[in-house]
């Protein structure tokens, strides 16, 4: 019997997995009134069938059993628990210390799941194709300040279907937008005392439940938005977090899996939580039940929303038990699934555990975020890397992927400096995060071009603009898929904050009113140029000619000279030129 909710013969069946519980209760809510219905064990699951189709009903679970956390037993009937298979919630999660306190009833402070009216769609083949442009965006921050989006829509998934948003995406020739997490998350417990909240969403609780702040219309809102974007030729990729949950470490809340089946979390031999994610816990993909939850989550978003694919946060976790393996079961299970086999799969190929950096080691049909491209492009334009390094990255990073060219090339992402801040700040400025500027990457391969931070110096601003254009030109001529983070096309800044996960404010909200229109127009032109010949960027042509800037063919010695300032390349379908002395880069 599978977990979740099913309808048959005018009845509704509730099923939840909890192998070591001694009793399970379904809790139905009508306002503040709670009705408790005993459930019956069926193997590792518990189930109960009620008359009527209970669509729209609010519910949760309570589990009875032993409270012995050191043994992975967290059963406390005072704790209301969110269904791991919930698809909608009646309110967002709010961190509260009572969620961790044994014996304290949490029904009044925990979201209730809603029995959804899920209507399947017929999934169309993904619109996105390798070599095209992915546009990464934070749903809330992307439209909170957008002047053309009606105020009630701002910050929501539905806003992405607004004509003004679609027009911008089409001028960039975006093939797919990649949405930072939109499922319900909870703040890390250190944030509320600082007056901060999680703005990125990388701390989920129920993997399928859409966050009511971002998607107040639930599954229907996401489904309709995906359909509206697809009608304009734009796919949707979900950034999804299956590596940990917001229940954190042993001091964290008991709100879902921990109170039902703590065996979902990976443990060291002494029983302590493995923390290969840096978030307090790690989901154990050696556990078939965890893989089943992950696969059902992916199927849910394809079956009911029609998404093109997924980007997996800290993706090596999917293949750990405990060490990474390219032959891990999850990869074969995804490849064999009729709903998932043709979807776009993108790995963030690192975590913080032993052997956690796995760039280039995912299955041949997966794309991978290539941080080596980001770092080496920055190093080249900063003057710390040679033309040999840059050419390798532009040509598809064959040293990492062979001829498969599975690279997702990017200059900046949500995590780290924006492109503009890469050229304006030598050091991170994360003071607003409340951690004494200790958090975030220490090495960003950034430089300030003479003045740290904001300035009115015309010469400094001109240098920054030239380098921004050169770096964007480098991205758009590179082989592989390219990714642009929303706002980098017109110079967005986070004021030097390179870890702005806790800044749900104007630090992360895109400033549409003050964007650099000249830079934006330049990127539009680059995007149009690439779109006309995009098929040529799926594999680097061996028929091209590498030349020095003076037109002489490159010789082995030219690649080794650190003073070589650039090169040009001329292939059968396009050419480009790179000149660090300009600086300039782009189509030739």
ROKE-63495 format. One record per residue (C-alpha): x, y negated, z negated. Coordinates in steps of 0.2 Angstrom, whole numbers, plus 5000, padded with zeros to 4 digits. Layout:
    c1    c2    c3
     X     Y     Z
...
***
This chain:
    c1    c2    c3
  5000  5000  5000
  5007  4983  5005
  5007  4968  4994
  4996  4953  4999
  4977  4950  5002
  4967  4960  5014
  4948  4959  5020
  4938  4974  5024
  4919  4979  5024
  4915  4962  5016
  4927  4964  5002
  4944  4956  4997
  4958  4967  4991
  4972  4959  4980
  4988  4969  4979
  5005  4964  4971
  5021  4973  4968
  5027  4976  4950
  5035  4993  4948
  5039  4991  4929
  5024  4982  4922
  5013  4991  4910
  4997  4982  4916
  4993  4968  4929
  4978  4956  4928
  4971  4946  4943
  4967  4928  4937
  4953  4919  4946
  4951  4900  4943
  4935  4890  4945
  4941  4873  4939
  4949  4876  4923
  4939  4892  4920
  4950  4907  4921
  4942  4925  4925
  4953  4939  4922
  4951  4955  4931
  4961  4971  4927
  4971  4979  4941
  4974  4997  4945
  4992  5004  4948
  4995  5012  4965
  5013  5018  4966
  5024  5002  4964
  5010  4991  4967
  4994  4985  4958
  4978  4982  4967
  4960  4977  4964
  4945  4975  4976
  4932  4962  4974
  4915  4960  4983
  4914  4946  4996
  4927  4938  5006
  4935  4926  4993
  4943  4914  5006
  4947  4898  4997
  4948  4906  4980
  4962  4900  4968
  4971  4914  4959
  4987  4920  4950
  4993  4936  4941
  4998  4940  4923
  5010  4955  4920
  5011  4964  4903
  5026  4974  4898
  5042  4973  4888
  5051  4957  4886
  5069  4961  4886
  5078  4949  4899
  5095  4957  4896
  5087  4973  4904
  5078  4963  4918
  5062  4964  4909
  5053  4947  4909
  5035  4953  4906
  5025  4939  4896
  5006  4939  4898
  5006  4921  4894
  5015  4917  4910
  5004  4914  4925
  5013  4921  4940
  5012  4915  4958
  5009  4928  4971
  5026  4931  4981
  5014  4933  4996
  5004  4917  4994
  5002  4907  5010
  4995  4891  5002
  4995  4883  4985
  4983  4870  4977
  4997  4859  4971
  5016  4857  4971
  5028  4865  4959
  5033  4853  4944
  5047  4859  4933
  5043  4860  4915
  5053  4868  4901
  5037  4878  4895
  5039  4888  4911
  5054  4896  4903
  5047  4898  4885
  5041  4915  4880
  5023  4916  4874
  5018  4899  4880
  5003  4899  4892
  5007  4891  4909
  4991  4892  4918
  4988  4873  4916
  5005  4868  4923
  5008  4881  4937
  5001  4880  4955
  4987  4892  4959
  4988  4902  4976
  4974  4900  4988
  4966  4914  4997
  4969  4909  5015
  4959  4910  5030
  4973  4915  5041
  4969  4916  5060
  4982  4925  5071
  4989  4916  5086
  4995  4925  5101
  5014  4921  5100
  5021  4914  5116
  5039  4917  5121
  5051  4905  5113
  5053  4888  5122
  5070  4886  5116
  5085  4893  5126
  5103  4894  5122
  5113  4879  5128
  5099  4867  5125
  5097  4854  5111
  5090  4857  5093
  5085  4842  5083
  5086  4845  5064
  5075  4835  5054
  5068  4833  5036
  5049  4832  5038
  5046  4819  5024
  5061  4808  5027
  5059  4808  5046
  5042  4798  5046
  5041  4790  5029
  5046  4773  5037
  5040  4776  5055
  5031  4760  5060
  5020  4769  5073
  5014  4784  5062
  4999  4780  5052
  5002  4779  5034
  4991  4794  5029
  5001  4805  5040
  5019  4799  5036
  5030  4812  5028
  5019  4827  5034
  5021  4841  5046
  5006  4834  5056
  5015  4817  5059
  5027  4827  5070
  5013  4829  5083
  5011  4810  5084
  5013  4803  5101
  5027  4791  5096
  5037  4805  5088
  5034  4816  5103
  5040  4802  5115
  5056  4800  5106
  5059  4819  5106
  5056  4820  5124
  5068  4805  5128
  5081  4816  5119
  5076  4831  5129
  5074  4841  5113
  5071  4859  5116
  5066  4863  5098
  5065  4854  5082
  5072  4863  5067
  5062  4859  5051
  5071  4859  5035
  5062  4869  5022
  5043  4867  5021
  5038  4880  5009
  5034  4876  4991
  5050  4872  4981
  5053  4868  4963
  5065  4854  4956
  5081  4861  4949
  5079  4858  4930
  5093  4845  4928
  5084  4833  4940
  5068  4827  4931
  5079  4820  4916
  5089  4810  4929
  5073  4803  4937
  5077  4813  4953
  5068  4826  4963
  5073  4838  4976
  5071  4830  4994
  5077  4844  5004
  5067  4859  4999
  5081  4872  4997
  5074  4879  4981
  5059  4890  4986
  5047  4900  4975
  5035  4909  4986
  5043  4911  5003
  5027  4909  5014
  5018  4896  5004
  5018  4879  5012
  5022  4864  5001
  5006  4854  4999
  5016  4838  4999
  5023  4841  5017
  5009  4852  5024
  4993  4847  5015
  4982  4855  5028
  4991  4872  5025
  4994  4885  5038
  4982  4877  5050
  4992  4860  5050
  5008  4869  5054
  4999  4880  5067
  4991  4865  5076
  5007  4855  5075
  5017  4869  5083
  5004  4870  5097
  5004  4851  5100
  5023  4851  5102
  5023  4867  5113
  5011  4858  5124
  5025  4845  5127
  5038  4858  5130
  5046  4857  5112
  5048  4872  5101
  5049  4874  5082
  5062  4883  5072
  5060  4884  5053
  5075  4882  5042
  5071  4896  5029
  5078  4900  5012
  5078  4919  5009
  5094  4920  4999
  5088  4915  4982
  5072  4908  4973
  5069  4893  4962
  5068  4904  4946
  5087  4900  4945
  5098  4908  4931
  5093  4916  4915
  5087  4899  4908
  5076  4896  4923
  5057  4897  4924
  5046  4913  4924
  5034  4909  4939
  5034  4923  4951
  5046  4937  4956
  5055  4936  4939
  5039  4940  4930
  5034  4954  4942
  5049  4962  4948
  5066  4956  4942
  5075  4970  4952
  5073  4958  4967
  5088  4949  4961
  5106  4955  4963
  5115  4960  4947
  5133  4963  4943
  5138  4980  4934
  5135  4972  4917
  5117  4967  4922
  5121  4948  4924
  5114  4939  4939
  5125  4938  4954
  5126  4920  4960
  5133  4920  4978
  5121  4906  4982
  5127  4893  4969
  5108  4892  4964
  5108  4903  4949
  5102  4919  4957
  5104  4929  4973
  5090  4940  4981
  5096  4958  4984
  5094  4963  5002
  5100  4980  4997
  5083  4982  4989
  5070  4988  5003
  5056  4978  4994
  5066  4962  4996
  5069  4965  5015
  5050  4969  5016
  5046  4952  5009
  5058  4944  5020
  5052  4952  5036
  5034  4949  5031
  5038  4931  5029
  5045  4929  5046
  5031  4939  5053
  5019  4927  5044
  5026  4912  5052
  5026  4919  5070
  5009  4928  5069
  5000  4913  5061
  5009  4898  5067
  5018  4903  5083
  5035  4897  5078
  5050  4899  5090
  5062  4906  5077
  5072  4903  5061
  5088  4896  5054
  5094  4906  5039
  5101  4896  5025
  5117  4905  5017
  5114  4919  5030
  5127  4931  5023
  5116  4935  5009
  5104  4944  5021
  5118  4957  5024
  5125  4958  5006
  5123  4973  4994
  5135  4967  4987
  5147  4964  5002
  5143  4957  5019
  5141  4970  5033
  5137  4966  5051
  5128  4983  5051
  5116  4978  5037
  5099  4985  5039
  5090  4968  5040
  5098  4965  5057
  5092  4981  5065
  5074  4979  5057
  5072  4962  5064
  5078  4968  5081
  5066  4982  5081
  5051  4972  5076
  5039  4968  5090
  5035  4951  5083
  5052  4946  5079
  5064  4954  5092
  5062  4939  5104
  5063  4925  5091
  5078  4913  5090
  5089  4918  5075
  5102  4906  5069
  5114  4909  5055
  5122  4897  5043
  5136  4910  5042
  5143  4906  5025
  5139  4908  5006
  5150  4905  4991
  5152  4923  4986
  5167  4934  4989
  5171  4935  5008
  5157  4923  5010
  5163  4915  5026
  5157  4925  5041
  5158  4913  5056
  5157  4923  5072
  5152  4940  5064
  5133  4940  5066
  5124  4951  5078
  5127  4947  5097
  5110  4940  5099
  5111  4928  5084
  5117  4910  5086
  5128  4903  5072
  5131  4886  5065
  5149  4882  5070
  5157  4871  5056
  5173  4873  5065
  5167  4863  5079
  5161  4849  5067
  5177  4848  5058
  5189  4850  5073
  5180  4836  5083
  5181  4825  5068
  5200  4829  5065
  5204  4826  5084
  5196  4809  5084
  5203  4805  5067
  5220  4809  5075
  5224  4825  5064
  5221  4838  5078
  5228  4840  5095
  5220  4843  5112
  5222  4862  5112
  5210  4863  5096
  5197  4851  5104
  5197  4860  5121
  5194  4877  5112
  5179  4870  5103
  5172  4861  5119
  5174  4877  5129
  5163  4887  5117
  5175  4893  5103
  5180  4909  5111
  5192  4912  5097
  5177  4914  5086
  5163  4921  5098
  5173  4929  5112
  5163  4925  5129
  5146  4927  5120
  5147  4908  5116
  5134  4909  5102
  5140  4893  5094
  5128  4880  5088
  5139  4864  5090
  5136  4849  5079
  5144  4833  5072
  5134  4832  5056
  5120  4841  5048
  5109  4837  5033
  5123  4843  5021
  5137  4831  5022
  5140  4814  5029
  5129  4807  5043
  5139  4803  5059
  5139  4785  5055
  5145  4788  5038
  5159  4799  5044
  5166  4783  5053
  5162  4771  5038
  5167  4780  5022
  5183  4789  5018
  5176  4795  5002
  5159  4801  4996
  5148  4789  4987
  5136  4801  4977
  5134  4791  4962
  5115  4790  4964
  5115  4809  4961
  5119  4807  4943
  5134  4819  4943
  5148  4806  4942
  5152  4808  4960
  5158  4825  4958
  5146  4834  4969
  5146  4836  4988
  5161  4840  4999
  5177  4832  4995
  5185  4834  5012
  5174  4827  5026
  5188  4823  5039
  5181  4805  5039
  5188  4788  5040
  5182  4771  5037
  5190  4762  5052
  5198  4748  5041
  5184  4744  5028
  5175  4756  5016
  5156  4756  5019
  5145  4742  5025
  5154  4727  5033
  5150  4712  5044
  5168  4713  5052
  5164  4713  5071
  5181  4722  5075
  5178  4736  5063
  5160  4738  5069
  5166  4739  5087
  5178  4753  5083
  5165  4763  5073
  5153  4761  5088
  5166  4767  5100
  5171  4782  5090
  5152  4786  5088
  5150  4786  5107
  5166  4796  5109
  5160  4810  5097
  5143  4811  5104
  5150  4812  5121
  5160  4826  5115
  5145  4835  5108
  5135  4833  5124
  5148  4840  5135
  5152  4855  5124
  5148  4873  5129
  5135  4882  5118
  5119  4876  5110
  5120  4858  5103
  5112  4851  5087
  5108  4833  5083
  5103  4828  5066
  5088  4816  5066
  5094  4798  5066
  5112  4801  5071
  5107  4796  5089
  5105  4778  5082
  5117  4776  5068
  5107  4782  5052
  5117  4780  5036
  5115  4787  5019
  5126  4774  5011
  5140  4786  5010
  5130  4800  5000
  5136  4816  5007
  5125  4827  4996
  5108  4818  4996
  5097  4833  4992
  5090  4823  4977
  5086  4807  4985
  5068  4806  4990
  5069  4788  4994
  5077  4776  5007
  5094  4784  5006
  5087  4799  5016
  5071  4791  5024
  5076  4786  5041
  5076  4767  5044
  5067  4766  5061
  5066  4747  5061
  5085  4744  5060
  5091  4758  5072
  5105  4754  5084
  5095  4753  5100
  5111  4752  5111
  5118  4768  5104
  5101  4776  5105
  5100  4772  5124
  5117  4779  5126
  5112  4796  5118
  5096  4796  5129
  5107  4795  5144
  5119  4809  5138
  5104  4820  5135
  5096  4817  5152
  5113  4821  5160
  5115  4837  5150
  5097  4842  5153
  5099  4842  5172
  5113  4855  5171
  5109  4864  5155
  5111  4882  5161
  5129  4878  5164
  5132  4876  5146
  5128  4894  5141
  5145  4900  5146
  5161  4891  5150
  5166  4892  5168
  5183  4899  5171
  5183  4891  5188
  5186  4873  5182
  5202  4863  5182
  5210  4855  5166
  5220  4839  5170
  5230  4826  5161
  5223  4809  5160
  5234  4804  5175
  5226  4818  5186
  5241  4830  5185
  5235  4848  5181
  5238  4853  5163
  5253  4864  5160
  5257  4874  5144
  5268  4861  5137
  5254  4848  5138
  5243  4857  5126
  5257  4858  5113
  5262  4840  5113
  5254  4831  5098
  5255  4815  5107
  5244  4820  5122
  5229  4809  5120
  5217  4818  5130
  5212  4827  5146
  5198  4830  5159
  5190  4845  5165
  5182  4848  5182
  5171  4863  5185
  5158  4869  5198
  5143  4861  5189
  5150  4846  5180
  5165  4838  5173
  5170  4827  5158
  5184  4816  5151
  5192  4815  5134
  5203  4800  5129
  5208  4797  5111
  5216  4780  5116
  5199  4773  5121
  5192  4781  5112
  5180  4788  5125
  5172  4804  5130
  5158  4810  5141
  5154  4816  5158
  5166  4812  5172
***
